[in-house]
């Protein structure tokens, strides 16, 4: 009976540690996710401005790059995909 109780206490402590780690990880990842989402939204808004010209003259392809390539997609668009007016 004592061994069973010790196992339950160990499982409980392990679950508390996992919750603490996951909340710490969430606090670390949340700003990164917010920055990523802001970068994607900013890039898409910029892309679909009527006066915006892009390399290759295909805004649909750039939209797919921005959305599907992850963090690098919006950065590539902002640095190399826009034509200067």
N, C-alpha and C positions, 0 to 999 in steps of 0.2 A: 504494500500500500504506500509506503514512504517513497519507494522508487517511482511509482506512478505519479505521485504528487510532484516530485522533483522534475520529472519529464514535462509535466504540464507547466510548471513555473518556467522552465527553460524555454518551452515553446512560446509562452506569453512574453518573456523577455525578448526573444528573437523577433516576435511580431512587433513589439514596441520599437525595437531598433530599426526594423524595416520601415515602419511608419515615419520615424524620425528622419531616416535617410531619404525617403521619398519626398517628404516635405522640404528638406534641405535642397534636394535636387530640383524640385519644382521652383523654389526661390531663385536658384541659379539659372534655370532654363527659361523662366518666364520673361525676363528682359530680352533674351536672345530671340524668342519667338515673337515678341512685340516688335522688335527692330526688323526682323525678317518680314513680317506682315506689312509693316509700314513701308518698307522698301519696295515690296511688290505692288502695293496700292499706289504709291507715288509714281512708280515706273509706268503702270498701266494708265493712270490719269494723264501723265505726260505724253505717252504714246498716242492716245486717242484725241489729243488736241487737234483741231482741224488744220492748224497752220504747221504742225510738226511734220517734218520730212525725215525719213529713215533710210539707212543704207539698204539697198536692194528694193526700195519702194514697196515693200510688202509688210504692212502692219500686222497682219494675221500671223505671219511667221514669227515676228518679234514678240507678239503677245504669247504665243506658245512657248517661246524660249524663256520669257519672263516667268511664266506660271509653272512650267514643267522642269526647268533645270535647277530650281532651288535657289540658293543664295547667290550663286555665280551668275545666273540668268539676268536678274535685274542690274547687277553690277556691269556685266558685259554690255547690256543695252545702254546704260547711262554713260559709259566710257567710250564705246565704239559704235553703237547703233544709231545714234542721232546725228543728223546732218546739221551743220551750222547754217543758219539762214543768212 
